[in-house]
Amino acid sequence: MSSSTLPGRVSTHQDRSPVLTSVRSRIVAAPTGAGVVIRDVVEELADQAQRKFVDVDDDGQVLAYCVGGLVLDVPAKSIPSLVDWTLKEARLGQPKLSGPGKDADPLLVLTEAALERYGLPVALTDDERLAGRIPEGHKVIKQLVRAEWKLTKRGFGPWARIYRPAQGSERLCVQLCIPSWNALDTRHWGDAGQLPPAVLARLLGVYASRVMTPRGSTAVTGLELMTAFHPPTHAVRDEATGVFRKADAKTPGSLGEHPVDCAPCEAPDGHPLLKDLPRFHVRGPGEKLFEEAYDWARPLTDAECTKRHLVGIDVNMAFAAGANGLTVGLGEPMQVKNPVFDPKLPGSWLVDLSHVDLSRVKVGKEWVELDGSLLPSPFTPKGERPTGPAWYATPTVAYAVELGYDVAPVEAWVRYDNGRYLDSWYNRLRDAYLATMADLGVGADLSPADFLAAMDGYRQRDPELAIVVSAVKATVKGGLGKLRERPRGEGWRPGEPWRALSRPTWRPDIRAAVISRTRINLHRKLVKHAAFTGQYPVAILSDCVVYAADGESPLDFLPYRDCKPLPGGFKLGVNPGLVKWEGTQSVLWGEGVREQFKAPELDLARYIKDGTVTDADNGE
């Protein structure tokens, strides 16, 4: 598929269509009443012109590259006037995602040339980079203050927000993105910050239309997307005056506008709830909820050493799939002693699961015999069998019951106010991922062999859209990570609150529940696969699983029959929760690197993609 057939194809300033040239001429040729003309033009092209990339051409003219190829001349001579022009004349933005929500604010991306034109540094100094902003005394900030514009608490940094307090339903806010200040982290956006203006406008436009207008890093955007679907407040009509006002109660299904304390077992080390603990006290599993992704490996058996290959498969959007349909707590936790376990009640449970024996478990309604020594425990990230009572999220305890074992919690922190908070968030990100992968030639209805062929080199078909795929994935993981954001400098000391704790979306219990369910979803497939084929994983890292096989392809060990997968097992495909090929190395390679680093349980899943091992696996 050529890039010219993909959505959002843009023309450069030098290669505009006659329609766009006409649009630009109308704007330039209207010295009086230009605001009306520009407003009419942009409203006609509202879907294409929601984000703008501000650059300066060779003639010194400031240009705004919009999604869809629209190019506007920008008359603004300063940052305050640029903000005014964006809001009053260009009238850009994006519709809200839910009824009581708010429209997205316009996004301006400033090139290095635009930074110089408006008196901003092209790059941050080391001190500014560490602070995440330019100094308060900078002349541009003084200009904004004089013009009665405000900045959020994070100041004028790579993702600056410039606003005036809302008046009624009217919001006055513009988001800036400054790539040369590292706004577009290369870990998630690749080389997006180095792309030409028109190409980056297209890339960000696709992301914004399918996910949302970026509000900062992909992690920040992931968190903001949750709130966009479940705004904490909503308006109601005052029966006495007939005027709309903010409702007294939170919006149903939201987290509300005020933070709630987590349970002590859910608090990370250093949290104010733990300030009375001895300074060097290390909390064990009976004191601390520790739901994390897998990092597990084991030595190969003699039979596996006779195989030729190690084949890695990776679960698509695993954590997004873990969030789908998951009931999570919305309000504060309630402590219960000696509770009866309820798999439908989100919370954290102190329970002994050491009696669960993976050598004999229920698969569906039948008991099956397995080699439990070749499987990781589903209850710990390292795959070790628990030795006594420990704290677990609801999905983990529910899985012990599913495997056929009784549970008897001695304590719990549960949330009776709960709901499927992440469903809309998941659906939006799933659709964004699938639509972009389809643009790259990987459809959702391909046969296993065709899917593997379509995935081969898909990133090279359109490198810019491949960046969007990476950004969508990072939005999932980063958004969930933000639910338990740790201190970021700020002069913080253990036992003191940090900035993230003031957010209603600081919810470590929700993060733990998603990770718990993701790990359990994976383990369920491992058990189904082992029970049906007798094959066991040799290494797992998060959502990547490695098996020993005679061939190089996943089709050499996945039990497909007439293109139909094992029910409840691994299935090749692009949808979240299905798997793709991650990489293949030889068994000799695996044994060689383990011997080289004197690590018989080196996690080979960490290196299966390209076979490069830079250091011993220390588990961090």
N, C-alpha and C positions, 0 to 999 in steps of 0.2 A: 504494500500500500504506500503510495507516495505521500509525502507530507502535504502536497497541494490539495489532497482530498480530505485532510483532517480538519476538525473544527477549529475556528479561530485563526485561520490562515491570514497573515497580515501582509500589507504592502509597506515598503519602506518610504521614507520621505522623498527619496529620489524616484520611486516607482509607484505612484498613486494611481488609483483608478480615476476616470473622468468624474465620477460621482463625488469622490472625496476631494478632488481638486476644486470642484464647484462649491462644495461645502466650505472649504478653506477660503475661497474667494469671497463668498458671501460674508464671512466673518470679518475679513480684512477690509472689505469695501463698505463697512457700516460704522462710520465714526460716531454717529448718534444713534441711540437706542440699541447699541450693540448687544446689551444684555438680553433683550428680547429675542434678537436673531439667534444668538448662541443658545439660549434656552430652548427655542423651537427646534434647532438642529439636534441638540443632544437628546431632547425628549423623543424625537423621531428615531434616534439610534440608541435608545436607552439600554437595550440588552448588550450592545457592543461596547458602550463607552462608560463602563463602571469603574475602571481603574485607569490611571494615567501614569505614564513614564515621562518625566520632565527632563529634557536635554537641551543643549545649545548647539545649533548648526554652525557650519564654517563661516557664515555671515554674521554670527553673533545673535541670531534670532532664537529666543526661547521657544521650544516646541513641546507640545504634549502629545505623546503617542498613546492612543487609546486602543482597547481591545477591538478587534474587527478591522483595524487598519485606519481608523479615523485619526487625522493629525490636525491639531489645533495650534494656532499661534497664541502665545501667552503674553499678555501685556504687562504682567506684574513685574515690578522692579525690586521687590523685597519679599521676604518670607511672609510677613503679615498680609501684604497685598495679594500674594499668591494664595493664601488661605481664603481671603475674602473672595477672590475671583473664582476659586473652586466651588465655594458654597453658594455664592449669589448668582454667578453667571453660568458656570459649567453645570451646576446642579447634578453632580454625580453621586452615586451611592448604590446600594443594593437592597432589595426588599427584605423585610424581616422573615424569619423562618417559622415563627409561630405566632398565633393570634395576639397574645399579650406582650410579645417581644418588641424589639426596636429595629428600625432599619439600620443596615450596616453603613458605617461612615465611609466617605471617599478615601481612597488610598493613593498617595502620590509617591512615586519612586524617583529619587533624585540621583542623576548621574554625577560623575566627578566634575564635568563642565558646569552643570547646574549648581553644584555646591560652590564652586568658585564664583559664579555670577552672583550668588546670594550671600556671599561673605562667610561661608562655612568652610571649615577645614576639609580637605580631600580625605585625610586619614586622621584617626585619633592618635594622640600620644600614648605612651605606655600607661601613664597615670590616668588619662581619660578612658582608656580601654578597660582598665581595672575598675574604675568607678562606673563605667557603663554610660557615660554622658560627658558633654562639654561643661565647663565651669558655669556657675550661675551668673557670673559677671560678663559672660560673652556678649558682644554687641548685638547679635541676633536675638538673644533672649531679652535684652533690654528693649529692642524694637517691639517684641511681642508684648512685653509688659506695658509699654506706652500705648499700644493699640488695644489694651485690655483683653488680650488673649492669655490663657493659662496653660500650664503644662501639668501632666499627671506627676505623681510622686517619683516616677523613675526618671523625670527630667528630659532633657533634649539629648536622646541617645539614638542608637540605630533604628529603633521603632518608636519614635516620638509621637505623642498624641497631643494635639493643640486644640483647645476647646474654649467655649464660653458656657457658663451654666445654662441648662435647658430652661426655656421659657414656655410653659405649657407643653404642647406636644412637639414643639420645634426643637430639634437638636442641632447644635452648632459645633461640629467636631470634625477634624481631618486627621488621618493617620499618615505619617511619613515612614517610608522605608528607604534606608540609605545603604546600598550594597557595599560601598567601599569602607563602611564602618563595620563590616561583617554582620549585617542584618540577615543575610542569607547564608546560614551556616553550611559550609561545604559538606559536612557529614550527611546533611539531609537534602540540600539543594544542589549538590554537585558544583558545576562551574556556572550556575545560573547568574551569579553576580558579574561575570565577565561577558555575558551575551550582549549583542547589539540591542538598543532600546526597543525596536519593534518586536524582536524575538522574545525578549523578556516580558514585554507587555502581553504577548500571546500566552506565554507560559503561566504567568501569574493570573491572567484572565481565566484560563481553563481551571486552575486550582480554585479561584474565587467563585466561579459559577457552579462548580461541582461540590466544593466543601463550604467555604465562606471566605469573605475578604480577610486576608491575614491580619491578625491583631498583634503580631509579634512573632516569636519563634513558632515552630510547628507545635511545640508543647503548649505554649500559651494559647494558640489557636484551637488546639484540641480541647482545652478546658473551656474556652469561651464558647465553643460549639455546644457543649453540654448546657451551658446557661442559656444560650440562644433558643434552645428547644424547650427549656423549662425556666423561664424568667422567674425570679423570686417574688416579684410583686405584680399586681395588675390593677387596673383602674375600675372603680365602681361609681355609679351615679348616686350622689347624695340626694336622698328623697326629699329633704327639706329645701335645698337650694336648686336642685336639678343640675348642679355642676359636678363634673367628674373629679374624683379624688382617689388617692391611693387606698386600696383595701386594707382593712385592719389585719386580716389573716393572710398568710402566705399563699401563693398560687398553688393549688392542688397539684401534687406530683413533683414539686420543686424542692430544693434544699432550704428555701427561705433566704432571708437577707441577713441573718445573724449566724455566726459560727456556733457549733455545738462541740462540747468536749468529747473526745473519744474515750473509750474504756481504757483503764490503766494498762491492760494487757496489749492494747492496740497502739499504745504510745511508743514512738521510737525513742531510742536512748537520748537523754538530754532534755526530754519534754518536761515542762513545768509540773506535770502530774507526778513526776518521779524525782522531784528535787530533794525529797527527804531520804532517798536511798543513800547508803554509804558511797563515797566518791568512786571507789574502784570496784563496786559491786557489778558482777556480770550476771545478767538475767538468763536463766535457763528456759527450756521449753515450757516448764510449768508456770512461768511468769510472763512470757512474751509470745505473742502471736507471730509466727514466722512462716508466712505463706509466700514462697518465692518460686520462680521457674526452675526447672531441672538443670543441674550440672552434675551428671552422673556417668560413670563408665565402669567397665569390668574387663578382666582379662579374657581373651578369646579361648573358647574350648578347643580341644584337639580336633573335633569335627569341623569347627569353623576355620581352623588353620589350614584345612585342606581346600577351602574355597579359594577362589582366585581374586575376588574383589570385595571391597567395602563400599557400599552404596548408601549415600545420604539422601533422605527425603525431608522436605521442609513443609510445615503447615502454613498455608496462605493466611495472612491476617489472623494469626492464631488468637491474639488477645481480643481482637474485635469479635471473633466468633465466640469467645468465652463470655463476652458481655451481652451477647444477643439473648434476649428472653430472660435474663438474670434478674431476680428480685433482690433489691438491695435496700438497706435502711435509708430512710429520709430524715428521721429525727434523731433525738438523743437516745443513748443506750440505757437499758434498765437491767439491773443486776438481779439474777435469780439463782437461788441455791437449790441443788439437787433437782434440776429441771428434767422434764420428760422431753427427749429430743423431738423437735418438729422440723422436718426437712424443708418446710415452706417458710420458716421463720428466719430471716437473716440475722446473723450475729456471730459471736465468738464463743466457743464452747471448750471448757476444760474437761477432757475425757481421755481415758486410757485406751489406745487402739493397738497396743502391743500384741494383743491376742489374735489379730487378723493374720491368718496364714495364707500367703499367696500360693502355696502348693495345692490348696483346695478352696476354690471360690465358685460362686454362682455366676454363670454367664447366661443372662436371661433368666429362665426358670430352672435351668439344669446345673448341677454341680459338675465341675470339671477338675481333672488332676493336671497340674502344671509343675514345671521345675521352678519353684519360687526363688531359688538362688540365682537364677539368670534374669530376674526381673527387678527393677527398682521398686522400693516401697512407694506407694502413692501418697504417703503422708509426710515425707520430708524431701526437701529440694535435692539433697545429696543421695537420696534413694536408700538411706539407712533405715532399718526397722526401728520404730520407736521403742523405748525401754520403759516408759511409764506415762503418767498423765501429761498432756501437753495441750496448748491452746490451738484450736483449728477453726477456720471459717466454716460456715454451714455446708457448702458443697463438698468439702473433704469428709466431714462426718457422715453426710448422706451417702457418700460412695462406700464407706465401710458397711453401711446397712445394705446397700445394693449388692455388695459382694457376699452377703449372707450372714453377717455377724451382728450380734446385739451390741448396743452401746449404752453406757450409763454415765452421762455427764455428771460431774459433781458441782459445777458452777457454770454460769453463762452470763454474757452481756448481750441482750437481744434488743431488737428494734421493732416495736409493734407498728410504728408508722413506717410503712415501706411501700415499694412499688418498682416497676420496671423502668427505672430512671434513664437507662442507657439505650433503650430500644431505638428511639428516633436518631440518636447519635450514631449508633451502629448502622442503621439503614442508610443514612446519608453518606457515611464513609464507605460502606460496601458498594453503593451505587456509583460513587466517584471512582473507586478502584476498578470496578467491572467495566464502566464506560471507557475509562482510559486504556485499560488492557485491550478492550475490543478495538479501539482506535489503532492499537499497536498490532492488531492481527491475531489476538488471542481471545477467542470467543468462549462463551460459557457452555456451549453445546457440542464441543468437539469430542471425538472418540479419544481413548487414552493415547494411542499412537500419534494421532493428529495433534493432540495437545502438546505432547513432548516435542514434536517437530515445530509447532508454532512458537513454543517458548525458546527454542534455539535461536539466539541472536536477536530476540525481540527488541532489546534496547537500541540496537543500531538502526532500526527502521525509522525511528524518530527520536533522537536523543533528548529533545526538549520535553516531549511527552513522557519519556522514561523518567525524567526528573520529577514530573508531577506524580508518577507512581511512587517514587521514593518518598516524596513529601507527604503523600497520603498515609503511607505506612508509618512515617515518623509522627504524624499527627495522632495516630492511634496510641502508639507507645508513649509518646511524650505527654499526651493528655492524661493518660492513666498514671504516669509517673508524678505529674503535678498534684495528684490527689494526696500524695504524701511528701510534698516538697520539703527538703531539709534546709537548714540555715545556709544562706549564701553570703558568708562574710558578715557584714553588718555589725561587727564588733560583738558578736553573740558569745555568750558563755552558757555552759550546761546548766539547766534549771531555769533559764530565762526564756520568755516567749520570743519567737522570731516572726518576721513579717507575715509569712504565709499562713500562720495560725489565725489571722484575723479574717480569712476568707471563709465563707460558707462552704466553698468547694474544697477545703482542706479536709479530706475524708479518707484516712488510711484504711478504714473498714471496707469501703467500696473497692479500693485498689486490691486489698487482700482477697475479697470475694471473687473478683475477676481473675486474678492469678490462680487462685484455688481451683476455680472451675476450668480454666484453661489447662492446668496440669492434669486434672482429673479426666477431662475430655481425651487428652493424649493417652493416659494410662488405660482408659477403657478400650481404646483401639489396640494398644499393645497386647492386652489380655485376649481380645477377640482374635487377633492375628496369631498369637502363640497357640491358642486352643485349636485353631483350624489348621495351621501349617506346621506347628512344632518349631517355628523360628522365633528367636529372641533378639532383642536389640543388644548391641555391644556398646553403644555410647549415645547419650542424649545431651544436647545443649539447648535449653529453652524449647524452641519449637522444631528443632532439627534432630532427626533420629537416624542412626547408622545401623545397617544390617550387613552381615556377610552373605555373599551371593556368588553364584558361578558366573553370572553375566554382569555387564556394566550398567544395565538399565534397570530402573525400578520395575519394569515389566518382567524382569527375570526372577523376581521373588514375590511380587504382589499377586495374590491369588485371583486373577481375573478369569472368568469363564464367559465366552461369547460377549466380551467387552463389558460384562457386568461384574462389579467388585464384590468383595465379601461384605454382606450386610453388617453395618456397624464398624467395619474396619477402615483401612486406608483406601482412599479413592483419589485417583489423579484428576485434577481439574483446577480451574482458576478461581472458583468460588471460595470465600472465606471458610476455613475448616477443612477444605480439601488439600491435597498435597501436590507438590511439584518436585522435580529432580533438583537436588542441591549440588551434588558432585560425586565423583567416583575416584577412588584410589585403590591401589593393590593391597592385598593382605600383607605382602612383604613390606610395603611402605609403612603400614600401621605398626607392625612388629618392630621395624627398624627404628622408627622415631621413638617408640617407647623404650627400646634398649639404649638408644643414643642419650636420652634424657634420664635414664634410670627411673622411669615412671611407668610401672606395669599397668596402671589404671589412668594413664594420660587420656583426657577426653578428646578422642579423635573427631568428634562432631564439630569441635571448634575449628578444625583445619581441613575438613573433608572437601571444602569447595575448591581450593586450588593446591592443596598439599603442602603449603608453606608453613613451617613451624619455626617461629622466631625465638621461642623461649619455652621453658617448662611450664606446664599448666599448674598455676598455684591456686586455682579455684576462685580467683578474684574476678 
